[in-house]
Amino acid sequence: MTYCVGVKLEEGLILASDSRTHAGVDNYAKFCKMTVFERAGDRVLVLLSSGGLAGTQAVINVLRQRAAGESPHLWSVGSMFDVANLVSDAMRDIERRDAPYLESGGLKFNASFILGGQIAGEDMRLFRIYAEGNFIEAGTDTSFLQTGEAKYGKPILDLGVSSNATLDDATKCVLVSFDSTMLSNLSVGMPIDLLCYARDSLQVSMQRRFEHGDAYFETLKQQWIAGTRRVFHELPPLQW
């Protein structure tokens, strides 16, 4: 399993993903689920992947191969909507190729993505692309999108993230949502890959990986716990 989050704010975008494959015997096998396509001054495209690792890696590799060939491809299209369609096309091509063999083993093609970024000449955009290839886009009323093991971190994002939140504050909420998810589900785990993108910068300047035991992450977690306890302590007692 996995957990991926994309947030669209007035200030910019936040994209984060965990690195665990599943909670089985090889749960120490780590794979980065964040892929960045960047051409400074022109475009920043970030993909977060969830689902079967073989399927998601195949889709990423198809996109890379096609980017070196004839247009349209990731470097040639003029809108994020076009990029979302390119990702969908690659997903469907891989599914058509692999589905019969997967089904013979009782499996299904399972790959989904969060796509965020900006191309020069248009605003930032954020999409959630489903395994079937269709997708939805984040807006003012829906400022974040999740994929994978989403339910444990969603309440924190619901409470703390809105489109007018600062990048710094929203990033802290995203990290706390990862902590909540990892506490509740062993299939999500460190390291966490985090990227923050400033609106109209058209380059990646804020990217970080949080390994197990990271000092900042541990401090944030403890401060969140202490703050919650303090609020409860300061509330008047229940009246019985």
Contacts in CASP RR format, 6 or more apart in sequence:
PFRMAT RR
TARGET T0000
AUTHOR 0000-0000-0000
METHOD contacts of the structure
MODEL  1
MTYCVGVKLEEGLILASDSRTHAGVDNYAKFCKMTVFERAGDRVLVLLSS
GGLAGTQAVINVLRQRAAGESPHLWSVGSMFDVANLVSDAMRDIERRDAP
YLESGGLKFNASFILGGQIAGEDMRLFRIYAEGNFIEAGTDTSFLQTGEA
KYGKPILDLGVSSNATLDDATKCVLVSFDSTMLSNLSVGMPIDLLCYARD
SLQVSMQRRFEHGDAYFETLKQQWIAGTRRVFHELPPLQW
1 20 0 8 1.000
1 22 0 8 1.000
1 23 0 8 1.000
1 51 0 8 1.000
1 148 0 8 1.000
1 149 0 8 1.000
1 185 0 8 1.000
1 187 0 8 1.000
1 188 0 8 1.000
2 17 0 8 1.000
2 18 0 8 1.000
2 20 0 8 1.000
2 33 0 8 1.000
2 49 0 8 1.000
2 50 0 8 1.000
2 51 0 8 1.000
2 147 0 8 1.000
2 148 0 8 1.000
2 149 0 8 1.000
2 187 0 8 1.000
2 188 0 8 1.000
3 17 0 8 1.000
3 18 0 8 1.000
3 50 0 8 1.000
3 146 0 8 1.000
3 147 0 8 1.000
3 148 0 8 1.000
3 149 0 8 1.000
3 150 0 8 1.000
3 153 0 8 1.000
3 178 0 8 1.000
3 181 0 8 1.000
3 188 0 8 1.000
4 15 0 8 1.000
4 16 0 8 1.000
4 17 0 8 1.000
4 18 0 8 1.000
4 33 0 8 1.000
4 48 0 8 1.000
4 49 0 8 1.000
4 50 0 8 1.000
4 114 0 8 1.000
4 146 0 8 1.000
4 147 0 8 1.000
4 148 0 8 1.000
5 14 0 8 1.000
5 15 0 8 1.000
5 16 0 8 1.000
5 17 0 8 1.000
5 48 0 8 1.000
5 114 0 8 1.000
5 144 0 8 1.000
5 145 0 8 1.000
5 146 0 8 1.000
5 157 0 8 1.000
5 174 0 8 1.000
5 177 0 8 1.000
5 178 0 8 1.000
6 13 0 8 1.000
6 14 0 8 1.000
6 15 0 8 1.000
6 16 0 8 1.000
6 48 0 8 1.000
6 114 0 8 1.000
6 116 0 8 1.000
6 126 0 8 1.000
6 138 0 8 1.000
6 144 0 8 1.000
6 145 0 8 1.000
6 146 0 8 1.000
6 174 0 8 1.000
7 13 0 8 1.000
7 14 0 8 1.000
7 15 0 8 1.000
7 126 0 8 1.000
7 143 0 8 1.000
7 144 0 8 1.000
7 157 0 8 1.000
7 161 0 8 1.000
7 170 0 8 1.000
7 174 0 8 1.000
8 124 0 8 1.000
8 125 0 8 1.000
8 126 0 8 1.000
8 138 0 8 1.000
8 139 0 8 1.000
8 143 0 8 1.000
8 144 0 8 1.000
8 163 0 8 1.000
9 143 0 8 1.000
9 163 0 8 1.000
9 164 0 8 1.000
9 165 0 8 1.000
9 166 0 8 1.000
9 167 0 8 1.000
9 170 0 8 1.000
10 163 0 8 1.000
10 164 0 8 1.000
10 199 0 8 1.000
11 166 0 8 1.000
11 167 0 8 1.000
11 198 0 8 1.000
11 199 0 8 1.000
12 124 0 8 1.000
12 167 0 8 1.000
12 196 0 8 1.000
12 197 0 8 1.000
12 198 0 8 1.000
12 199 0 8 1.000
13 46 0 8 1.000
13 116 0 8 1.000
13 117 0 8 1.000
13 118 0 8 1.000
13 124 0 8 1.000
13 126 0 8 1.000
13 195 0 8 1.000
13 196 0 8 1.000
13 197 0 8 1.000
13 199 0 8 1.000
14 167 0 8 1.000
14 170 0 8 1.000
14 171 0 8 1.000
14 174 0 8 1.000
14 194 0 8 1.000
14 195 0 8 1.000
14 196 0 8 1.000
14 197 0 8 1.000
15 34 0 8 1.000
15 46 0 8 1.000
15 48 0 8 1.000
15 114 0 8 1.000
15 116 0 8 1.000
15 194 0 8 1.000
15 195 0 8 1.000
15 197 0 8 1.000
16 34 0 8 1.000
16 48 0 8 1.000
16 174 0 8 1.000
16 175 0 8 1.000
16 178 0 8 1.000
16 192 0 8 1.000
16 193 0 8 1.000
16 194 0 8 1.000
16 195 0 8 1.000
17 32 0 8 1.000
17 33 0 8 1.000
17 34 0 8 1.000
17 48 0 8 1.000
17 49 0 8 1.000
17 192 0 8 1.000
17 193 0 8 1.000
18 33 0 8 1.000
18 178 0 8 1.000
18 181 0 8 1.000
18 182 0 8 1.000
18 188 0 8 1.000
18 189 0 8 1.000
18 190 0 8 1.000
18 191 0 8 1.000
18 192 0 8 1.000
18 193 0 8 1.000
19 30 0 8 1.000
19 31 0 8 1.000
19 32 0 8 1.000
19 33 0 8 1.000
19 189 0 8 1.000
19 190 0 8 1.000
19 191 0 8 1.000
19 192 0 8 1.000
19 193 0 8 1.000
20 27 0 8 1.000
20 30 0 8 1.000
20 187 0 8 1.000
20 188 0 8 1.000
20 189 0 8 1.000
20 190 0 8 1.000
21 27 0 8 1.000
21 29 0 8 1.000
21 30 0 8 1.000
21 31 0 8 1.000
21 53 0 8 1.000
22 187 0 8 1.000
23 185 0 8 1.000
23 186 0 8 1.000
23 187 0 8 1.000
27 186 0 8 1.000
27 187 0 8 1.000
30 191 0 8 1.000
31 53 0 8 1.000
32 193 0 8 1.000
33 48 0 8 1.000
33 49 0 8 1.000
33 50 0 8 1.000
33 56 0 8 1.000
33 193 0 8 1.000
34 46 0 8 1.000
34 47 0 8 1.000
34 48 0 8 1.000
34 49 0 8 1.000
34 193 0 8 1.000
34 195 0 8 1.000
35 46 0 8 1.000
35 47 0 8 1.000
35 49 0 8 1.000
35 60 0 8 1.000
36 44 0 8 1.000
36 45 0 8 1.000
36 46 0 8 1.000
36 47 0 8 1.000
36 195 0 8 1.000
36 204 0 8 1.000
36 207 0 8 1.000
37 43 0 8 1.000
37 44 0 8 1.000
37 45 0 8 1.000
37 46 0 8 1.000
37 47 0 8 1.000
37 67 0 8 1.000
37 74 0 8 1.000
37 75 0 8 1.000
38 44 0 8 1.000
38 45 0 8 1.000
38 203 0 8 1.000
38 204 0 8 1.000
39 75 0 8 1.000
40 202 0 8 1.000
40 203 0 8 1.000
41 120 0 8 1.000
41 202 0 8 1.000
41 203 0 8 1.000
42 119 0 8 1.000
42 120 0 8 1.000
42 202 0 8 1.000
43 75 0 8 1.000
43 117 0 8 1.000
43 118 0 8 1.000
43 119 0 8 1.000
43 120 0 8 1.000
43 202 0 8 1.000
44 117 0 8 1.000
44 118 0 8 1.000
44 197 0 8 1.000
44 201 0 8 1.000
44 202 0 8 1.000
44 203 0 8 1.000
44 204 0 8 1.000
45 74 0 8 1.000
45 80 0 8 1.000
45 83 0 8 1.000
45 115 0 8 1.000
45 116 0 8 1.000
45 117 0 8 1.000
45 119 0 8 1.000
46 115 0 8 1.000
46 116 0 8 1.000
46 117 0 8 1.000
46 195 0 8 1.000
46 197 0 8 1.000
47 60 0 8 1.000
47 87 0 8 1.000
47 113 0 8 1.000
47 114 0 8 1.000
47 115 0 8 1.000
47 116 0 8 1.000
48 113 0 8 1.000
48 114 0 8 1.000
48 115 0 8 1.000
48 147 0 8 1.000
49 56 0 8 1.000
49 57 0 8 1.000
49 59 0 8 1.000
49 60 0 8 1.000
49 111 0 8 1.000
49 112 0 8 1.000
49 113 0 8 1.000
50 56 0 8 1.000
50 111 0 8 1.000
50 112 0 8 1.000
50 113 0 8 1.000
50 114 0 8 1.000
50 147 0 8 1.000
50 148 0 8 1.000
51 110 0 8 1.000
51 111 0 8 1.000
51 112 0 8 1.000
51 131 0 8 1.000
51 148 0 8 1.000
52 110 0 8 1.000
52 111 0 8 1.000
55 94 0 8 1.000
55 98 0 8 1.000
55 109 0 8 1.000
55 110 0 8 1.000
55 111 0 8 1.000
56 111 0 8 1.000
56 113 0 8 1.000
58 94 0 8 1.000
58 98 0 8 1.000
59 87 0 8 1.000
59 90 0 8 1.000
59 91 0 8 1.000
59 94 0 8 1.000
59 111 0 8 1.000
59 113 0 8 1.000
62 90 0 8 1.000
62 93 0 8 1.000
62 94 0 8 1.000
63 73 0 8 1.000
63 74 0 8 1.000
63 86 0 8 1.000
63 87 0 8 1.000
63 90 0 8 1.000
66 73 0 8 1.000
66 74 0 8 1.000
66 86 0 8 1.000
66 90 0 8 1.000
67 73 0 8 1.000
67 74 0 8 1.000
67 75 0 8 1.000
71 77 0 8 1.000
72 82 0 8 1.000
72 86 0 8 1.000
73 86 0 8 1.000
74 83 0 8 1.000
74 86 0 8 1.000
77 83 0 8 1.000
77 86 0 8 1.000
77 119 0 8 1.000
78 119 0 8 1.000
78 122 0 8 1.000
79 119 0 8 1.000
79 122 0 8 1.000
80 115 0 8 1.000
80 116 0 8 1.000
80 117 0 8 1.000
80 118 0 8 1.000
80 119 0 8 1.000
80 122 0 8 1.000
80 124 0 8 1.000
80 125 0 8 1.000
80 127 0 8 1.000
81 125 0 8 1.000
83 115 0 8 1.000
83 119 0 8 1.000
84 115 0 8 1.000
84 127 0 8 1.000
84 129 0 8 1.000
84 135 0 8 1.000
87 113 0 8 1.000
87 115 0 8 1.000
87 129 0 8 1.000
87 133 0 8 1.000
88 129 0 8 1.000
88 133 0 8 1.000
88 134 0 8 1.000
88 135 0 8 1.000
91 111 0 8 1.000
91 113 0 8 1.000
91 129 0 8 1.000
91 131 0 8 1.000
91 133 0 8 1.000
92 133 0 8 1.000
94 109 0 8 1.000
94 111 0 8 1.000
95 109 0 8 1.000
95 111 0 8 1.000
95 131 0 8 1.000
98 109 0 8 1.000
99 108 0 8 1.000
99 109 0 8 1.000
102 108 0 8 1.000
102 109 0 8 1.000
109 131 0 8 1.000
110 131 0 8 1.000
111 131 0 8 1.000
112 128 0 8 1.000
112 129 0 8 1.000
112 130 0 8 1.000
112 131 0 8 1.000
112 147 0 8 1.000
112 148 0 8 1.000
113 128 0 8 1.000
113 129 0 8 1.000
113 147 0 8 1.000
114 126 0 8 1.000
114 127 0 8 1.000
114 128 0 8 1.000
114 129 0 8 1.000
114 145 0 8 1.000
114 146 0 8 1.000
114 147 0 8 1.000
115 126 0 8 1.000
115 127 0 8 1.000
115 128 0 8 1.000
115 129 0 8 1.000
115 135 0 8 1.000
116 124 0 8 1.000
116 125 0 8 1.000
116 126 0 8 1.000
116 127 0 8 1.000
117 124 0 8 1.000
117 125 0 8 1.000
117 126 0 8 1.000
117 197 0 8 1.000
118 124 0 8 1.000
118 125 0 8 1.000
118 197 0 8 1.000
118 199 0 8 1.000
118 200 0 8 1.000
118 202 0 8 1.000
120 202 0 8 1.000
124 197 0 8 1.000
124 199 0 8 1.000
125 137 0 8 1.000
125 138 0 8 1.000
126 137 0 8 1.000
126 138 0 8 1.000
126 139 0 8 1.000
126 145 0 8 1.000
127 135 0 8 1.000
127 136 0 8 1.000
127 137 0 8 1.000
127 138 0 8 1.000
127 145 0 8 1.000
128 135 0 8 1.000
128 136 0 8 1.000
128 137 0 8 1.000
128 138 0 8 1.000
128 145 0 8 1.000
128 146 0 8 1.000
128 147 0 8 1.000
129 135 0 8 1.000
136 145 0 8 1.000
138 144 0 8 1.000
138 145 0 8 1.000
139 163 0 8 1.000
140 163 0 8 1.000
143 161 0 8 1.000
143 162 0 8 1.000
143 163 0 8 1.000
143 165 0 8 1.000
144 157 0 8 1.000
144 161 0 8 1.000
146 153 0 8 1.000
146 154 0 8 1.000
146 157 0 8 1.000
149 181 0 8 1.000
149 185 0 8 1.000
149 187 0 8 1.000
149 188 0 8 1.000
152 177 0 8 1.000
152 180 0 8 1.000
152 181 0 8 1.000
152 183 0 8 1.000
152 184 0 8 1.000
152 185 0 8 1.000
153 177 0 8 1.000
153 178 0 8 1.000
153 180 0 8 1.000
153 181 0 8 1.000
154 177 0 8 1.000
155 180 0 8 1.000
156 173 0 8 1.000
156 176 0 8 1.000
156 177 0 8 1.000
156 180 0 8 1.000
157 173 0 8 1.000
157 174 0 8 1.000
157 177 0 8 1.000
159 173 0 8 1.000
160 169 0 8 1.000
160 170 0 8 1.000
160 173 0 8 1.000
161 170 0 8 1.000
161 173 0 8 1.000
161 174 0 8 1.000
165 173 0 8 1.000
167 196 0 8 1.000
167 198 0 8 1.000
171 194 0 8 1.000
171 196 0 8 1.000
172 220 0 8 1.000
174 194 0 8 1.000
175 192 0 8 1.000
175 194 0 8 1.000
175 210 0 8 1.000
175 217 0 8 1.000
175 220 0 8 1.000
176 220 0 8 1.000
176 221 0 8 1.000
176 224 0 8 1.000
178 188 0 8 1.000
178 192 0 8 1.000
179 217 0 8 1.000
179 220 0 8 1.000
179 221 0 8 1.000
179 224 0 8 1.000
181 188 0 8 1.000
182 188 0 8 1.000
182 189 0 8 1.000
182 190 0 8 1.000
190 210 0 8 1.000
190 211 0 8 1.000
190 212 0 8 1.000
190 213 0 8 1.000
190 214 0 8 1.000
191 209 0 8 1.000
191 210 0 8 1.000
191 211 0 8 1.000
191 212 0 8 1.000
192 209 0 8 1.000
192 210 0 8 1.000
192 217 0 8 1.000
193 207 0 8 1.000
193 208 0 8 1.000
193 209 0 8 1.000
194 207 0 8 1.000
194 208 0 8 1.000
194 209 0 8 1.000
194 210 0 8 1.000
195 204 0 8 1.000
195 206 0 8 1.000
195 207 0 8 1.000
195 208 0 8 1.000
196 206 0 8 1.000
196 207 0 8 1.000
197 204 0 8 1.000
197 206 0 8 1.000
198 205 0 8 1.000
198 206 0 8 1.000
210 216 0 8 1.000
210 217 0 8 1.000
END
